Amino acid sequence: MTDRKSPITNSTSLRPGRLLAALTAIVLVGLIAGVAIVQVEGVEAPAAKTAKPNHAVIPAPRIAEWWFARQAQHIGLMAKGDIELLMVGDSITHNFESIGKEVWKKQFEPLKAINLGCGGDRTQHVLWRLDHLPKLKKAPKGAVVMIGTNNICWGSDKPKQAAEGVQAIARKINEIYPETKILVLGVFPRRRKIDHPHRKQIIELNSYLPALLKGIKNVKFMDIGPKFLDDKGFLSKEMMPDTTHPSEKGHEIWAQAIMPELKKMLGK
């Protein structure tokens, strides 16, 4: 999934220019602090024999103006409150503002949902965004998480690493809002045929999630991926024209598949 510039249409009362500057300053200070190294001239430090860190679980921003503008938009909407459902993810969730906007209006607006999807995000980016959102005075009743496809496939992480990133996000939301019920969705299928390497990576990632999420309070896992496929596992253009992002019909199937559970979570 490629990054794309995201037009920001919602205005806020938080002066986005100042907010963007503040966010950028925070990031730069963090980056400088993170890479500062003191070296003694003529002395070579011994090579450290430590395991390679899993970047999928370490909060990190993306250094792109449109991305911070998207975050500023989310901050403004969160500051207004009156939100009962968080929809957390990447471009697949983000597209409820474009391809799936009619589905969103019909199915999710009545649930007082906020779209926290951001095109191109990986798990580490979602963790950073959650760390830099205002905490709602009244905890949301529910949250839906669907993330991880960008960590694998075209990304650099192994499926197990990406799954641990999803686990970290569920744990983070649970820490911020202990009483919020969290629905973690399996990563949606990609590519037309079941034997494609990307599809295999997604199946592997999803296979780790039930065990990784088991110990987190108020978290439920649901894999609705098969609903996008035919009985032979084929992913049609009708469902996902580019083999990654759902069509309007795909958004309808997504909403219908989770709506019974959402209404139960939200007490509707």
RATAUR-V491143 format. One record per residue. N is the residue number from 1. PHI is phi in whole degrees, 0 to 359 (* if undefined). PSI is psi as a letter, one per 30 degrees, with the letter a starting at -180 (999 if undefined). Layout:
# RATAUR-V491143
((N & PHI & PSI) (N & PHI & PSI))
This chain:
# RATAUR-V491143
((1 & * & k) (2 & 268 & l) (3 & 291 & l) (4 & 212 & l) (5 & 287 & k) (6 & 248 & j) (7 & 293 & k) (8 & 256 & j) (9 & 254 & f) (10 & 274 & k) (11 & 265 & l) (12 & 229 & l) (13 & 264 & g) (14 & 258 & g) (15 & 51 & i) (16 & 307 & e) (17 & 300 & e) (18 & 293 & e) (19 & 295 & e) (20 & 298 & e) (21 & 297 & e) (22 & 295 & e) (23 & 297 & e) (24 & 298 & e) (25 & 298 & e) (26 & 301 & e) (27 & 296 & e) (28 & 298 & e) (29 & 298 & e) (30 & 296 & e) (31 & 293 & e) (32 & 296 & e) (33 & 297 & e) (34 & 287 & f) (35 & 252 & g) (36 & 295 & k) (37 & 227 & k) (38 & 260 & k) (39 & 244 & k) (40 & 263 & k) (41 & 301 & k) (42 & 84 & f) (43 & 244 & k) (44 & 265 & k) (45 & 291 & k) (46 & 293 & k) (47 & 292 & k) (48 & 278 & k) (49 & 260 & i) (50 & 237 & l) (51 & 294 & k) (52 & 294 & k) (53 & 294 & l) (54 & 271 & j) (55 & 294 & f) (56 & 293 & f) (57 & 252 & g) (58 & 255 & j) (59 & 306 & k) (60 & 208 & k) (61 & 273 & l) (62 & 253 & k) (63 & 275 & i) (64 & 213 & k) (65 & 300 & e) (66 & 296 & e) (67 & 293 & e) (68 & 291 & e) (69 & 296 & e) (70 & 297 & e) (71 & 296 & e) (72 & 298 & e) (73 & 299 & e) (74 & 297 & e) (75 & 298 & e) (76 & 298 & e) (77 & 291 & e) (78 & 294 & e) (79 & 296 & f) (80 & 284 & f) (81 & 72 & a) (82 & 58 & h) (83 & 238 & k) (84 & 247 & f) (85 & 219 & k) (86 & 261 & k) (87 & 250 & j) (88 & 251 & k) (89 & 175 & a) (90 & 249 & b) (91 & 294 & f) (92 & 295 & e) (93 & 284 & e) (94 & 307 & e) (95 & 290 & f) (96 & 294 & f) (97 & 267 & f) (98 & 229 & d) (99 & 301 & e) (100 & 258 & g) (101 & 297 & e) (102 & 290 & e) (103 & 294 & e) (104 & 299 & e) (105 & 300 & e) (106 & 282 & e) (107 & 261 & e) (108 & 255 & e) (109 & 302 & e) (110 & 297 & f) (111 & 270 & g) (112 & 57 & h) (113 & 268 & l) (114 & 240 & k) (115 & 271 & j) (116 & 256 & g) (117 & 281 & k) (118 & 213 & j) (119 & 307 & k) (120 & 87 & f) (121 & 293 & k) (122 & 250 & l) (123 & 301 & e) (124 & 296 & e) (125 & 288 & e) (126 & 296 & e) (127 & 301 & e) (128 & 295 & e) (129 & 297 & e) (130 & 296 & e) (131 & 293 & f) (132 & 242 & h) (133 & 249 & k) (134 & 294 & k) (135 & 282 & k) (136 & 294 & k) (137 & 298 & e) (138 & 249 & j) (139 & 300 & k) (140 & 295 & l) (141 & 286 & f) (142 & 211 & l) (143 & 214 & k) (144 & 243 & k) (145 & 239 & k) (146 & 218 & j) (147 & 206 & l) (148 & 128 & f) (149 & 295 & e) (150 & 282 & f) (151 & 291 & e) (152 & 253 & a) (153 & 53 & c) (154 & 279 & f) (155 & 279 & a) (156 & 249 & f) (157 & 268 & l) (158 & 280 & l) (159 & 306 & e) (160 & 294 & e) (161 & 296 & e) (162 & 296 & e) (163 & 297 & e) (164 & 293 & e) (165 & 294 & e) (166 & 298 & e) (167 & 302 & e) (168 & 298 & e) (169 & 293 & e) (170 & 300 & e) (171 & 294 & e) (172 & 298 & e) (173 & 299 & e) (174 & 296 & e) (175 & 292 & e) (176 & 287 & e) (177 & 231 & i) (178 & 302 & f) (179 & 266 & f) (180 & 288 & k) (181 & 274 & k) (182 & 243 & k) (183 & 254 & j) (184 & 263 & k) (185 & 265 & k) (186 & 297 & k) (187 & 300 & k) (188 & 292 & l) (189 & 296 & k) (190 & 232 & l) (191 & 68 & l) (192 & 292 & e) (193 & 255 & l) (194 & 293 & f) (195 & 269 & g) (196 & 293 & k) (197 & 306 & e) (198 & 296 & e) (199 & 297 & e) (200 & 296 & e) (201 & 296 & e) (202 & 294 & e) (203 & 299 & e) (204 & 295 & e) (205 & 306 & e) (206 & 298 & e) (207 & 294 & f) (208 & 277 & f) (209 & 294 & e) (210 & 306 & e) (211 & 289 & e) (212 & 292 & e) (213 & 268 & f) (214 & 303 & e) (215 & 272 & g) (216 & 263 & k) (217 & 296 & k) (218 & 65 & g) (219 & 246 & k) (220 & 233 & k) (221 & 257 & k) (222 & 217 & k) (223 & 251 & j) (224 & 259 & g) (225 & 308 & e) (226 & 301 & f) (227 & 292 & f) (228 & 270 & f) (229 & 249 & l) (230 & 275 & a) (231 & 289 & f) (232 & 255 & g) (233 & 84 & g) (234 & 276 & k) (235 & 258 & j) (236 & 278 & l) (237 & 295 & f) (238 & 297 & e) (239 & 276 & e) (240 & 220 & j) (241 & 304 & e) (242 & 259 & g) (243 & 71 & g) (244 & 224 & e) (245 & 258 & k) (246 & 298 & k) (247 & 285 & a) (248 & 299 & e) (249 & 298 & e) (250 & 298 & e) (251 & 295 & e) (252 & 297 & e) (253 & 296 & e) (254 & 303 & e) (255 & 298 & e) (256 & 297 & e) (257 & 292 & e) (258 & 257 & f) (259 & 300 & e) (260 & 302 & e) (261 & 292 & e) (262 & 298 & e) (263 & 296 & e) (264 & 294 & e) (265 & 299 & e) (266 & 270 & f) (267 & 71 & h) (268 & 269 & 999))
